[in-house]
Structures are given as C-alpha cells and as structure tokens.
C-alpha cells in the first residue's frame, strides 16, 4: 500500500481512529494486524519471510540476555546469519551468480550456474537492518530483551516505517509500544502537517520531475547535454523529495498516534562539504553503519591507513546495500573518494583561513552539490555502461551544455511548459520552506500561519499533484 494512494487515504484514518477507541491493552494487536494488512497489500506471501525472522530474533534476544560467554555470542551470530542470509538470497544471489558466470566465461570455462526467478520483497533491507539492531543492542546490554512477542513483532512491522524506514533502534521505539498514548490534538496537527508536506514533495515535485528524468535516462543518446544536465539535477531533487517525502509521511503517521520516530533527513543539499551531507542524508542508515560497523572496526581511533580502509568499507557496503548492481558499488566508491579527499584536506587544514569567507562557503556548497549530483548518475543508471554513456554524452556536447531547450516535442517528452513552470515554482517553494520556514517550526509560530501554509500545500497537491500510483524509489531496496 502506497502513502500516495486512495487506499491509504481510507486505511490511515480508520487505523488511527480505531487505535484511540480501543482499550490500551488491545492497541498493539490492532497496530500489528493493520501493519500486516499494509504489507500484504504488496506481495502477500512475503509476509512469511518477516514472520520467520521475527520468530528467530525474538527467541535469540531472550537467550542472548539469559546466557553468558560464547553461548550468548552464538545466538547473536544465529540471528545475524538468519537475517543476512535471507537478504543475500533474495537480493544478491542472482547478482553473484551472474558475475561468476561472466568470470567463468572470460577464463574459457563452460561452467554456468542457473539464475533463480525470485522477486525482492518490499523493504527487505530496511526491516532486516532494524531487526539486526535489536539483537545487537540486546547483546551489548543496551536493550532488555522484549518478552511480549506481539510487541516485538510490531517493532519490526510497524506500518509507517516498515518498508522504507527510518531504521529505528529498539531503545527509541520498543518502550513506546508499551506506553499508553492519549489523543492529543497537537500530535495530530503536527503529524498531519508532516504528512501533507511529505505528500507535496512526493506527488508535486518528485513524481512530476520523474516524467522528464525517466524519458531522458531511457534514451540519453537522443538529447543534447543541456537536457542531460537538467535530468541529472532533476533526479537529485527527485530522489530527495521522494525519499524524504516518504520519511516525512512515515514520521507524521506515527506522530498522529503519539509515536516519535527519528529524523531521517536534515536539509542535506544545504551541506557545504561531503561529511555534512552524510550527517544529514538518510540519517538512520548512515548512523546504523557508523554504530554497527565503523565504530566496531575502530572508527577514527586507528592508524591513518586503517581509518581510510574503514571509511571505504562502510561506504562501499552502503552502496551495495542499496542494490545488487555494480552501479551502486561505484556510487558508494565515489562517495568514499569524496570523503577521503575531504578528510585529507581537513586534516592538513589547507583551507582553514578561508572557512569564514562567504565566497569559500558558496564554492564549497557548489562543489559538494555537484559531486553528489555526479554520483547520482551511477545510482540512477541501469548499468555501468549506461552511466558512462550518459556522462560521455554530456561531455561530448559541452558546447551546448547551457542550451536547455528540449529536442523532442513537448507531447512526446511529456514535460511541457506548464510542467516546467510548476516544477520551478515548487522547487523555489521547497528552497524557501527548508531554508527559512522549516527551522521556525522548532519555535512557536502562529496558528494562522500554519493553517494558511497547510491550505496552500493541500490545494497545490490537489491541483498539481501527479497521481499515477508511482511507487517510492527506496521501496526497491
């Protein structure tokens, strides 16, 4: 079930209303059943995979807490192997088989392995990482094992963040399922406002920009570099609005019932260097890799060479987490290179004396944004060859890089003058909102302003939203 679908428009108010009408002792069951229904709306049979890992991790958590020494460690390994094993089978098996077959072919061997006709379960990487964080935190002694099986199952399956995060830690969420939440108008208002803002970013900005992006990426040879540059910039905005829009709607849906989920995005495109970008982009995933891989490897408390290795490993694995394709690995490798260069420059304090200079700040932001956009080309392309061709086509026609006319007719491209005007206005509003308005919500602002803003967003969604049941980009991960 998609947040931007008519079915969710019915599902959400019913689930929220019934939640507050039920006695507290039955609410966990209501949310668990609602979450199961939400998930089976995609591919019903794959809910069995969730049940399998939930059962293993539930008992693993209990035994990890009860036992000591190596026995405790063995149950942690059991949990991790079960989760990673399922993730590997569904997401990476065919990738490795294809590469093994290619390798055998290169060396002249006739050995080949058969591919499997399997479909990746929706959001598998997200709830796998969330489940792993539970057993790891129990093992570390930071979280008590959850004895209530239904509450633990709800922790993994909570419908707002089930398929695309945020990837929550047990310390933040589990206790909230035990607490009684009374209806609160402020929670309802804040939650609905967040959901409306997320919906605006998804259907008005992301889904409209995707019309041009999809057409251009499907046949980049037919467009000059001006259009390719536009498609690159548009995709950078599209993926941000698509993913952060989902996160806003997830956090908002939970907030209406009194649950607090972690912030997943914090204006990442305003970052003036690549480190700050990753401090603000997909925070729940980057912090997951930091806490469960980077720090255990020694973090920055190691030699310089080992530090660079740790950073490279984390970012390349983060890229591979996104998908079973060399494009994602290269995307992660590019960000590795960006961050290592930044770390070396920062350590040597090359530009220390310019750090307060406005021109230097703007230049740093421009370079950071440009590097991120360049890496997005590999993220968006279907193959490495397509990404290289895309970049080559931009470079080949550099003399018209600033000629932004569309070569094809507006009808064929599906992105005419009206779409451009709507997109430009929406992007300007996005910039003003995130740069000026959003920080004000941390303070007390007038209700009149909030109502006016919500009304504007609602009207814009209704009149200019693209409602074609477009899925969210990160559902594939």
N, C-alpha and C positions, 0 to 999 in steps of 0.2 A: 504494500500500500504506500503510495506516494503522498508526501505532505502537500503537494500541489495538485491533488486530485479531488474530484467531487466526493468520492467515497470517504476520504479523510475528513471532509467538511461535515459529514454525518457522524463518523466514528469519534472524532475528538470531543465534541460537546457532550455526547452520550456517556463516554467513558469518564469524563471529568465530573459530570453531574452525578452519576451513579456512585462515583468514588466518595463524594461528600455525603450522599444519602445513606450509605452503608455504615453499619457499626464498625469501629476501628478494627476489630478482630477479624473481619472478613475482607478488609480492603486489599491485603496482599494477594488474596486469591483472585479478587476481581481484576487487579492490575496484571497478574500473571496470565490469566485467561485472555484478557484483552491483548496482551503482548503476543501471546501465541497466535491469536487470530490475525493480528497485524502482520506477523511474519509469514504465516501460511498463505497470505494473500499473494505472495510472490511465487514460491515453489513449495507446495505443502510437504512433500516427502523429506525435504532437507531439515525440517524441524527435528527429525530423529537424530541427526548429527549433533544438534545442540543438546538434546536430552542425554546423548551418550557422554559428551564431555562434561556436562553438568554433574552427572552421577559420579564420574571418576573424580572430578575435582572436589566435589562435596566430601566424599569419604577420604580423599587424600588430605584435605585440610584438617579433618578431625584427627587422623593418625599422625600427621606432622606435628600437631600440637601435643598429642599424648606421648609420643615416643621421643627418644633422645639419641644422640650419636648418629651412626651411619644409617640406622633404620629410618630415622627421620629424613635423612638425605635421600634415601631410596624412594620414598613416597613423593618427594618433590620431583625427582627425576621421572618417576612414573607419570606424574601429572604433565610435566613439560613435554615428554616424549609423545604422550597421547594427543596433546593439543598441536604440537608442531607436526606430528605425523599426519594428522588429518589435514592440516593446512598444506603440507607438502604434497600429499596425494592429489587433492583437488585442484590446487593452484599451480604446482610446479612439476608434477610428474611428466606431463607431455612436453614441457619445455626442455627438461633434461634428456628425455628420450630423443627428441628432435635433434638436439645438439650432439648426442652420442652417435646417432645415425649419420649425421653430417661428418663427424670426425672419422668414423669407420670408412665412409665413402672416400674421404681425402687420402687415407692411407692405403686404399685399394682393397679393403675388406668387404666381403659380401654380407657381413653380419648386420642385421637390422632388427629392431625391436618395434613391436606394434604400438600405435598410439591408442589411447582409450577415449571413447566418446563420453566424456563427463562434463557436466556443467558446474561452474564455480558457484557455490552457494552465496547468496547475497550477504555482504558484510562479514564474510568468514574471518578476514584478517582482524577486524575490529573486535568481535567478541572473543576471538582466540587470545588476543593480547590482554583483554580485560580479565579473562579467566586466569591467565598465567600470572597476572599481577596479584591476584588473590592468594594463590598458593605460595608465591614468593614472599609476600608480606607476612603470611602466617608463619612461614619458615624463619623469617627474620625476627619474629616476635613483635612485629608492629601491629598485628591484627589478630584478634581472637577468632578461632575457627567458628563459623556460623553453624549452629546446631539445627536451626529451623530450615529444613530442606526447601520449603516453598520460598522463604525469604532469599536463600542463596540463589535459587533458580531465577527469581525476579531480578537479582543483582546483575545476572548475565543477560537477561532477556527484557529488561525494562524498555518498553517500546520506543520512547522518544530517541534514545541513543543506541538502539540495538544494531542498526545496520550501517551507520556511518559516524559513530562516536557522538560526543567526546569519549575517549577511552578512559573510563573512570577508575580510580583506585578504591579499594574496599573501605579504607578509612573515611573517605568522603561520603560514600553512598549507603553502605550497608546499615549503619545506625539510623539513617533517615527512614528506612522502611519499617523500623520498629516504632518510630515516634508517631504520635497522633497529630495530624495536621488539620486544624480547623480552617473553615473557609475564611479567606482574607481577601478583601476587595483589592488591596494594594498589590498582592501577589498576582491576582487575576489580571489587573490592569498592566502591570509590568510584563507578565508573561504574554499577554495578547499583543502588546506593543512590540515585543521582540519577535513574535511570530509574524506579525504584519511586515516588519522591517525585513525579516528573512525572506518572506514571500515576495516582497518588492525586488530584492536583489536577485532572486531566482527567476521569476517569470517576466519581469520588466527588463532587466539588464542581461542576465546570463543566457536565458533562452532566446532572446532576440539576437544577441551577438553571435550565438551558435549558428544561426542561419548562414551568416557570411563565412564564419570560421569553417564549418563543415564543407561548404561548397569549395572554398579555396584549397583546403587541405586534401580534398578528394582529387583535385586535378591542378596542382600548383604550376605545371608547365604552361597552362593557358592564361596565366596572369603575369603582368609585369611586377617588378619588385615593389612598387608603391603599394599595390594591393596586398602583396605578401607581408609587407611590414605592418599594414593595418591588421591583417589576420593574426599576426603574431601578438600585437598589442591587445587586440580584442580577446584572444584566447587567455592572455594573462589576466584580464579583467573577468572574463567568463568563469574561469576556474575558481577565482577568488570569490566571486559573488555566488556561484553555485555551491561551493563547499561551505563557506562561511554562512551563506543563507540557510543551508541545512542546519548548521550548528546553532544559529540563532533560533530557528523554529524548534529544534530539539530542546534547547535550554528553556525557551519560552513555554513549551507544552508542559515540561516538568514543573516549571515555576507556578503555573496556574493551580497545581495541586499541592504546592508548598515545598517541592523538592528543589535543591540547589545543585546544579551541575557546574563543572568547572568551565572557565572561559577558554575557548579554543582558538580564537583569533584576536589579535590586538593591533589593528591597523598596520599590517606587515609591509604594505607598499610605501609607507612613510619612513621606513628604516633607512638610515644613512650608511649602513655597512651590512655585510652579509651575516655577521653574527647576530646583529639586532633583528634582521629579517627572520632568522630561525628561532629567535626568542619569542617571535610574535606569530609565526605561521604554524598551524596545526600543533598547537602547544601540547596537547595531550599525547601526541605521538612522539614529538621531539623530546619531551620530558621523560617518556617511557624509555626510550633508548638511552637517555642520559642516566637514569636511575638504575636500570637493569642490565646495561651493557657497558656504557662508557665509564662510569664510576667503578664498577667491579673490576674493570680492566686496569684500573689505576688512575683514570681521569687525567688531570694535569699534574699529578704528583709523581711523575715518572720522568725519565730522560727525554730530551727533546725529540729524538728519533722515535721512541715508543709513543710519545704524545701524538706525533703526526700519524703513526700507524693506527692508534686508537680512533682518531678523528676519521681517517679514511675508512676504516672498517665499519664504523657506525653509519656513515653517510651512504656507503655503497650498499650496505644491508637495508638501510632505509629506502633506497631506491628500489631494491629488489622486492621489498615488502609491498610496494605499490603494484607490481605486476610481473608476470613471467615473460619478460621480453628484454632484450639487450638495450632497448631504448631507455628503460627505467634505470638500468645499471649505469649507463652513460650519464643519464641525468644526475644520478647520485654522485658519480665520479666528478662531474663538472662542479657540483657544489662542494665536493671535497677540495678540489683545486682552488676554488674561490676562497674557501675558509682558511686553507693553509697559507695562501698568499697573504690574506688579511692578518693572520696570526704572526707571520714573519715580519711584516711591515709594522704591525702594532708593537711587537716585542722590541724591534730596533728603534721605535719611536721616530720613524722617518718624517712623519708629518705632524709631530707633536706641537710645533709652534704655530701651525695653521688651524688647529682644531676649533678655534672660536671665530674663524674667518667665515663670513656668510657665503662668499663665493666657493670656498672649500667645502662647506656643508652642502650647498646645492650640487656641486660637482660630484661629491661622494654619493649623494642620493641618486643622481642621474646615472652614474656608473653602476651602482648596485641594482637599480631597476633594470637597466639594460642587460646586465649579466643574467639576472633572473629570467627575463623575457627570452634571452637566447637559449637558456637551458630548457624552457618550456617547449621549444620546438621539438626536442627529442621526446619529451613527455607526451606531446600530442600526436606525433607521427606514429604510423602503424609499424614501421620498421626503421632500422638504422639507415638503410639505403634511401628511404623516402625523406628522412630528416636531412641527410646530406644533399639530396637533390633540391630540397626546399631552400637550404642555405645557399647552395650554388646558384639557384635561380635569382636569389636576392642580389648576390654579389655580381652576377653576370650582367644584370641590368641596372647597375648602381646609378647610371646617369639619369634614370627616371625615378629614383627612389623617393622623390618628393612629389611625384605626379600621382595623385591619389584618385584619379578617375577610374571607373570600373570598365574593363574591356568589354564584358558581355552586357547584354541588355538587362535592365533592372528586373524585368519579368523573369528572365532565366536565372539570374543570380538570386532572386528572391529578397533583395535588400535595396529598396529604392530610397528616394529622397526622404520620405516620411520616416522610414526606419532609422535613417541617419540622424534626422532631427531629434527623434525620440531618444535615441541612444546617447547623443551628445548632451541633451538636457539631463537625462538620467545620470550620466557619468559626472556632470557638473554638480548635480544634487548629491550624489554619492560622496564626492570630494568634500563639499561643504558640510555635509552631515557628519562624516567621520572626523574631519579636522576641527570643526567648530561646535557642532550641536551635540554629538555623542558624549564628549567629556562633561558637558553640562548636566547630563543625567545623573552623574555622581553627586551632584548638588541638588538642592531643592529648587525646582523650576515651576512656573505657574501651570495650573491645570488647563487653563485656556490655551496655552501654547501647545501642550501635549495633545489635547483634543484636536486642535487645528492641524497639527502635524499628522496625527493618525487619520484624520479625514482625508487629507491630501494624499497620503500613501494608499488608502483604500480606493479612492477614486482613480488614481493612476494605475493601480493593479487591475481594476475592473475594465478600464477603457483601453489600456495599452499593454496589458499582460499578454504573453504568448502561452496559451493553454492548449498544448498538444500532448499532454501526459509525458513530457520529456523527463526521463529519469535523471537522477543526480549522478554526476561524474564519478564520485567516490563510491557509489554502490558496487562498482565492478571490482573493488579492492576488498 
